[in-house]
Amino acid sequence: MAGHYVVRNVPRPDPEVVAGLRDAGVATVHEAAGRTGLVAPAVRPRQDGAVIAGSAVTVSSHPGDNLMIHAAVEMCREGDVLVVTTTSPSTDGMFGDLLAASLLSRGVAGIVTDAGVRDIASLRAMGFPVWARAVSAQGTVKASPGSVNVPVVCGGQVVRPGDVVVADDDGVMCVPAASAADVLARARTRIAAEEDKRAALRSGVLGVDMYGLRELLSRLGVSYVDDLPEEDA
């Protein structure tokens, strides 16, 4: 990227689609999206039980510098998720309770970062959800230019402004804005099918029969025997 930008105008997805993806959850959305879009598990929840989804506001920062996070706050709207990356690997605590207070005043749903956060006890007490690569007391400066609302890579996934970010105890999932409605439809179909499967399993049906796995086991050379043959004992 030749310059540094704060992009004001970002198209945001349909709020009903965002809410539906949040209700479906990361694991189901990941399957519905063809097992794509999952952020690396190193970016993990720093609290238990939080479930969010929202339109991505993206930040590209210099490592050890949170200047562009401050610039991004003004671009955030209610329900957004702030996605913060650094131009080289960093675990410094770039985000704490003061920035969280500012974001909460704007109705931001939470933050996802492949860098670090600090003041984690305060963030939990405030009820501000965080998914981060690290928790570190190492502070940062405000000195280096970066960009807001440009495509970034977070935990190995490309995240564009306006993409839907879903995050819960299973991790973080990014759904491109253009495919969000289609992914939601497939997620709902999957949820309905799983309800039927769950009922069958509760009734005593075995997974090997439900999924037709006996033939597969046989093809793979797995034998059912009453006792282990002596030569294999």
Salt bridges, closest charged atoms under 4 A:
ASP23 OD1 - ARG22 NE 3.64
GLU31 OE1 - ARG35 NE 2.91
GLU31 OE1 - ARG190 NH2 3.96
ASP80 OD2 - ARG12 NH2 2.75
ASP182 OD2 - ARG186 NH1 2.13
GLU194 OE2 - ARG190 NE 3.35
GLU195 OE2 - ARG198 NH1 2.75
ASP209 OD1 - ARG214 NE 2.53
GLU215 OE2 - ARG219 NH1 3.49
